[in-house]
Amino acid sequence: MVLDASARRAKLATDLGGEVREFGWSWKNRSVSVVYEVIGTGHPLLLLPAFSSVSTRLEMAELARLLAAEYQVFVVDWPGFGQSMRPAIAYNPAVYRAWLKDFVRSTFAQPVVVIAAGHAAGYVMELAQRQPAPWSWVVLTAPTWRGPFPTAFGDHRWLYNLLYRFIQFPIIGHLLYALNTLPPFLRLMMRRHVFVEAQHLTRDLMRQKWRTTQRRGARFASAAFVTGNLDLIRTQEEWLSWFQPLPVPTMIVVGEDMPPRSRAEVEVLAHFSAAQVYRMPGSLGLHEEYPKQLAEGILPFLGKYLSQT
């Protein structure tokens, strides 16, 4: 059955409370419909969720509602994640670099404020190097630049590329992905790296996370992220170079409970760049676990932007 546009939007509706929209995009002659949501009025503000196997715009729902009191907030599902289409394509940095550039250029008439979580930070800062920059101001929450496998096991690219290929196969790929998204494993990974307080990982939340991983085609983009195939760079020196000098006013939000290696790399940015730093409880999912405290920290920074426009 083919749904008309209004029926499809109704099907995509969520409890975020905004207007669900779709951005029609094409990658190498493949149509990719990308879902995003708009809530509030005022100056536009773009929210980019973190890349992960459970990535969805709903992880930014409460933060979006808090910011919507002062801004018009745009929250996206990355191509291959959330409710966006998940075609079986080779997901790599070129896909997300091109999509983000096209989306921003088509959606906003002027440079926009962007808040990016986790791995999305790299794509924001790479685009910030371009002139004219698509961003007016930038907020990065618990920023990272390396996928889970390279972070945990080192830079063994040949092995991760081989695993990524296996996951794309019809039978063995389904099996490998299913093992990686078993509910107990998802809960363990979120408890170790994403959330701080176990009581926040409720049964309803974990059910929603698991359902996100079970959508058709979910394994392709997820596997690309986990194996490091969405990493834009290979070294910390390259990462630091995007912040020296800062191309636009930037705030870095440091989670005090981030995994040790990720925390250490964020601290390098905090000490060797001119970015404003906000420290708060939380790990890689601080934007979802502590949205009120995050909003309280970044709204004064964004207020400076409003005062200059």
N, C-alpha and C positions, 0 to 999 in steps of 0.2 A: 504494500500500500504506500502511495506517495502522499506525504503530508504537505499541505500548503504552508506558507510561511507563518501564519498566525497559529496554526495548529502545532507546528514544530516548536515555536517559542513557548507555547503553553506546556508542551511535553517537557521542555528543558527548564521550566520554572523551578526555582529553589526557594529556600527560606531566607535567602540573603535579603529579600525585600526590595530589590531594584527592578529595573527593566532589562530583561534578557535580550541580547542582540547577537547577531552572527556576522562575522567578517569573512566574506568570500575571498579566498586566496588560491593561488595556483603555484605549484612547485614542480618543475620539469613536466609540465602538461598533466599533472595530477591535481584535481580540485581538492582543496582542504578547507572545510568550513570550521572557523574558529569561534568559539562561544565566549562572550564577555558580558558583563553586567554593569549597569550604570545606576548609581544611587546618589541622591543629594543634588544640591545646586551650588553655584559659585564657580570659583576658579577650578579648572580641571586638575585632577591628580590621578596618576596611573599607579595601580598596585600590581606587582608581579610576584606570584607565589614561587616558592622554592621548587626546584626540580627534585623529584623523588618518585618512588613507585606509587605513592599515594597522593601525588600532587593534584590539587584541585583549588579552584578559587574559593571554595568554602572555608579553607583554612584561614582565609583573611576576612571572613564574614563579619566578625565582631569588630575588628579594627576598622573595616570599611564603614560600618554603621556609626562608629564613634567619630570618624573623620568627616562623615557626610553632614554633620551639623554645621560645618564651615566650608566644605568643598563639594564639588561634583566629582565623585569617585568612580573610576573605571577599574574593574577587576577582571582579569582575563584567566581563561584556561589555556595554557600553552598548547600548540599543536601536538597531538599525540598523547595528551593528558586530559584529565577531567572529563568534561562533556564535549570537548572538541573532537573532531574526526581523528581517527587513529589509523591512517593507511599504512600498509606494509611497505614503507620506503626506508632508505638508508638514512637514519637520523644522525646528523652530524652538526658541527657548529655552523656550517653554511646555511642550513635550513633555518635555524633560529635567528641567526644574524639577519638574514634576508627578511624573515617574517616580521621581526620586531621593527626593523627599519620601515617596511611597507605599512605596517599597522599604525605606527606613530605618524607617519607622513600623511596617511589617509584620514586619520581620526582627529588630529589636532592642528589647528591653524598656526599656532605659535609653539615654541619650546614649552614642554610640560614638566611639572614636578613629578618625579618618579620615586616610588618606594619599592625596593627589590629585596627579596629574601634569599638567603643561601646562595646557591649556584647562579641564580639570575643576576647577581652582582657583576659578574664578569662581562656579561652581554651588555649591561648598562654602561659599564666603564669603558668598554671597547668603543661603543658608539659615541661616548662622550668625547673621544679624541677627534672626532670628525668635525669639520667646519662647513656649515654652521651646526653646532651641537643640537641634538633633538631635545635635550633636557635643559630646563632652567635651573632647578636645584635637584639634588640627589640625596636619598636616605637609603643606606644599606643595612639590613638587619642580619646579624650573625653571618657576614659574607664568607663565602668559600670559593675556591677556584679549581678544586680537584674532586673527581668523583670518588665514591666510597672505596672501590677496590684499589686504585692507586694510592689513596690515603692510607688504607689499612695494610697493604701488602707490598707497596713499592711500585716502581714504574716498569712493570713487565708487560709492555704494550702488546707484544706478540701473543701472549697468553690470553689477555683480555679480549683482543680482537678475535681470537679463535673461539672463545666462549660466546662472544656476541654473535658470531656466525651460527654457532650451534643453536642458539635461542631462536634464530629466525627460521629454523627448520620446522616443518609442521608437527611432527610427533615428539621428537626429543626436545624441541624448543618449548612446547606446551608443558612437558614434564618438568624441565628445569625451572621454568617460570612458576609453575604450580608449587614446587618445593620452596621457592623463595618468597611466596606470598601466602603460605599457610598462616592462619590467624595467630597461633602461638609465636611463630617467628616474627610476624609483623609487630606484635606487641613487645617482644623482646628488643627488637631494633629501635622502636620508638621510645621505649623506656631507657635504653642505653645512650641514645644519641639525640633524641628529638624533644621529649618531655622530661621534666624534672620530677614532678610529683605523680606518683603512681595512681592516686585517686582521680586524677584528671583524665586518665585513659579509661573512660567509662565503657560499658558494654555497647551502648548505642554509638559512641564515637568509633570504636574499633569495628563495629559492623559496617558503618559508613565507609571507613577506610578500606576494608576488605572488598566491599562492593565496587569501589573505584578501581581496584586492581583487576576485577573480573570482567570489565567491559571488553567487547570484541576488539582485538588488535592492541590490547594494553601492553603486551610484553615488548613490543618493538622499541618504543621510545624509552620505556623504563630500563630495558637492558642496555641501551646506549648510554644512559646516564650512569648506571651502576658500574659499568666497565670503563668509564672514563672517556667514552667516545663523544661526549658533549663538552669535554674540556677544551677551552680555547687556547690555553698555554701549558707549558711544561715545567716552568720554574717559578720560584718565588720572586726572583729578580724581575721577571717579566710582569708579574702581578703588581709589584711595588712601583714599577715604572708608570703604570696608569694613574698613579696618585701623585706623581712628582713631575711637574707641579699639578695641582688640581685643575682640571679643565673647567669645572663649575663648582659652586659652593656645595660641599658634601658633608653629610653626617654619617658616622659609623656607629652602629649600636652593637655593643659588646655584651654577649651573654656570659654572666659569671660562671655558668655551669656548662659551657660548651665543652666538647671533647678536647682533651689537652692539646693535641696537635693543631686542631683548628683554632683554638683559643690563642695559642702561641703565635700563629700567623696573623691573626687579627690584631694582636698586640703590637706586632711590627708596624702595621699600618697606623695604629694609634700613636706610636711614638715617632715615626719617621715620615709622616705626612701632615699637611695643614688641616686635615679634616677635623671637624668638631666631633667629639666623642661623648657618647651617652652609655653609661654602664647600668645594667639592670639584671635581676635574676633571670634565669632561663638558659636553654640550650639552643640547638639549631631551630627548634620550633617555637621560639619565644614569641613570635608574632601571633601564634595561635593560642599558646598557653597563657600568656600574660598581655592580652591586647590593651587593657585599660592602662597598665603601667607604661606600655610602649607609647600609646597615644599621648600620655602626659609628658613623656620625654621629648617627643618629636614635634608636638604642636607649637611650642615656643620657637623652635628653629624655623618651622614653616611660617610662623607669624612674621618673622623678619622678611621672608619673601613677600608676603602680602603687603607689608609696609613699603616695599620698594616698587610695587606695581600699581 
